[in-house]
């Protein structure tokens, strides 16, 4: 899995990756140094030899960045978040029946429901440990758990069917 993040500032999207001290933006290496974030959301950095600053305002539902006197909507999405979102979308696309599959290899820590149990959209149905983190797998829509294909302690691979909602 990549350690890249997708950053959206206003209507522009950037793939940012920092690896071995080098920063690339949309595949091109950039000179970014002395980046520091203070406790009030101020970000100071040097880009291409020019000192710059921005203020990041993180809200519960929206975030903004103020840069050079202008304010832009800000979104930062990690690779892990992208995988979890794609999992939810693929389950929603099944229409009425949702197959919940593992978005990455991992270990089933706990199944939070049983066959026949109704669940609401967004309700956690399974805990999957991957990349040393516990990930709540949530129901992509309202439904009833019709099949459970895994058990606690079972190792799964990316794409393995975990459970089915109908």
C-alpha positions as CSV (number, residue, x, y, z in Angstrom):
1,X,0.0,0.0,0.0
2,X,1.2,3.4,-0.9
3,X,1.8,6.1,1.8
4,X,0.5,8.8,-0.6
5,X,-2.3,11.1,0.3
6,X,-4.7,12.8,-1.9
7,X,-5.0,16.5,-1.1
8,X,-7.8,18.6,-2.5
9,X,-7.4,22.4,-2.2
10,X,-10.4,24.2,-3.7
11,X,-11.0,22.4,-7.0
12,X,-7.5,21.2,-7.5
13,X,-6.3,17.7,-6.6
14,X,-2.8,16.7,-5.7
15,X,-1.2,13.3,-5.0
16,X,1.4,13.9,-2.4
17,X,3.9,11.3,-1.3
18,X,6.8,11.6,1.1
19,X,9.3,8.8,0.9
20,X,12.9,8.6,2.2
21,X,12.8,12.4,2.8
22,X,11.7,13.2,-0.7
23,X,8.4,14.8,-1.5
24,X,6.6,14.3,-4.8
25,X,3.4,16.1,-5.9
26,X,1.6,14.5,-8.9
27,X,4.7,12.4,-9.6
28,X,7.1,15.3,-9.7
29,X,9.7,15.8,-7.1
30,X,9.5,19.2,-5.2
31,X,11.9,20.9,-2.9
32,X,9.9,21.2,0.3
33,X,11.8,21.9,3.5
34,X,11.5,23.2,7.0
35,X,7.8,22.4,7.1
36,X,6.3,23.0,10.6
37,X,2.8,23.0,12.0
38,X,2.1,25.1,15.1
39,X,-0.6,24.3,17.7
40,X,-2.9,26.9,16.2
41,X,-3.0,25.4,12.7
42,X,-0.3,27.6,11.2
43,X,1.9,25.9,8.6
44,X,5.2,27.4,7.7
45,X,7.4,25.9,5.0
46,X,9.9,26.6,2.3
47,X,9.0,25.6,-1.2
48,X,11.4,26.1,-4.1
49,X,13.5,28.4,-1.9
50,X,10.6,30.6,-0.9
51,X,9.4,30.9,2.7
52,X,5.6,30.5,2.8
53,X,2.9,30.2,5.4
54,X,-0.7,29.0,5.5
55,X,-3.4,28.6,8.2
56,X,-5.3,25.4,8.3
57,X,-8.8,25.5,10.0
58,X,-10.0,22.0,10.7
59,X,-13.7,21.7,11.4
60,X,-15.7,18.6,12.3
61,X,-17.1,18.3,8.8
62,X,-15.1,20.7,6.7
63,X,-11.6,22.1,6.7
64,X,-10.1,25.2,5.1
65,X,-6.7,26.6,4.3
66,X,-5.9,30.3,4.1
67,X,-3.0,31.0,1.8
68,X,-1.9,34.4,0.4
69,X,-5.1,36.1,1.6
70,X,-7.5,33.5,0.1
71,X,-9.4,30.7,1.7
72,X,-9.9,27.3,0.0
73,X,-11.8,24.2,1.0
74,X,-9.2,21.5,2.1
75,X,-9.5,17.7,2.0
76,X,-6.8,15.2,2.8
77,X,-7.5,11.5,2.2
78,X,-5.1,8.7,3.0
79,X,-4.7,5.5,1.0
80,X,-6.4,3.6,3.8
81,X,-9.4,6.0,3.8
82,X,-9.6,5.6,0.0
83,X,-9.7,1.8,0.3
84,X,-12.4,1.9,3.0
85,X,-14.5,4.3,0.9
86,X,-14.2,2.1,-2.2
87,X,-15.3,-0.8,-0.1
88,X,-18.5,1.0,0.9
89,X,-19.2,2.2,-2.6
90,X,-18.8,-1.3,-4.1
91,X,-21.2,-2.7,-1.5
92,X,-23.7,0.0,-2.2
93,X,-23.5,-0.7,-6.0
94,X,-24.7,-4.2,-5.4
95,X,-28.3,-2.8,-5.0
96,X,-30.2,-4.3,-2.1
97,X,-27.6,-7.0,-1.5
98,X,-24.3,-5.8,-0.2
99,X,-21.3,-8.1,-0.2
100,X,-18.7,-6.7,2.2
101,X,-15.2,-7.7,1.2
102,X,-11.9,-7.1,2.8
103,X,-10.2,-4.0,1.3
104,X,-6.8,-5.2,2.5
105,X,-5.2,-8.3,4.0
106,X,-5.8,-8.6,7.7
107,X,-7.1,-10.5,10.7
108,X,-10.7,-10.6,11.8
109,X,-10.7,-9.4,15.4
110,X,-14.4,-9.6,16.0
111,X,-17.7,-10.0,14.1
112,X,-20.2,-7.6,15.6
113,X,-23.4,-9.2,14.5
114,X,-25.2,-12.5,13.8
115,X,-27.2,-13.9,11.0
116,X,-30.6,-12.4,10.9
117,X,-29.6,-9.3,12.8
118,X,-30.8,-6.0,11.2
119,X,-28.2,-3.2,10.9
120,X,-28.4,0.4,10.0
121,X,-26.2,2.2,7.4
122,X,-22.9,3.2,9.0
123,X,-23.2,0.7,11.9
124,X,-20.0,-1.3,12.6
125,X,-20.4,-5.0,11.6
126,X,-16.9,-6.3,11.9
127,X,-13.5,-5.3,13.2
128,X,-10.5,-6.1,10.9
129,X,-6.9,-5.6,12.0
130,X,-4.7,-4.5,9.1
131,X,-1.5,-2.6,9.2
132,X,-1.4,-2.8,13.0
133,X,-4.6,-0.9,13.2
134,X,-8.1,-2.0,14.1
135,X,-10.5,-0.9,11.3
136,X,-14.3,-0.8,11.8
137,X,-16.0,-2.2,8.8
138,X,-19.4,-0.5,8.6
139,X,-22.7,-1.4,6.9
140,X,-22.9,0.4,3.6
141,X,-26.7,0.6,4.0
142,X,-29.6,-0.6,6.0
143,X,-30.2,-4.4,5.9
144,X,-30.1,-7.7,7.6
145,X,-27.0,-9.8,7.9
146,X,-27.7,-12.9,5.8
147,X,-24.3,-14.5,5.6
148,X,-21.1,-14.4,7.7
149,X,-18.2,-15.8,5.8
150,X,-15.4,-15.3,8.4
151,X,-14.8,-16.1,12.0
152,X,-12.9,-14.3,14.8
153,X,-9.2,-14.9,14.4
154,X,-9.3,-15.7,10.8
155,X,-6.8,-14.2,8.4
156,X,-8.2,-12.8,5.2
157,X,-6.8,-11.5,1.9
158,X,-7.8,-8.4,0.0
159,X,-11.1,-9.1,-1.8
160,X,-12.2,-12.0,0.5
161,X,-15.9,-12.0,1.2
162,X,-16.5,-11.1,4.9
163,X,-20.3,-11.0,5.1
164,X,-23.5,-10.3,3.1
165,X,-26.3,-7.9,3.9
166,X,-29.7,-8.2,2.3
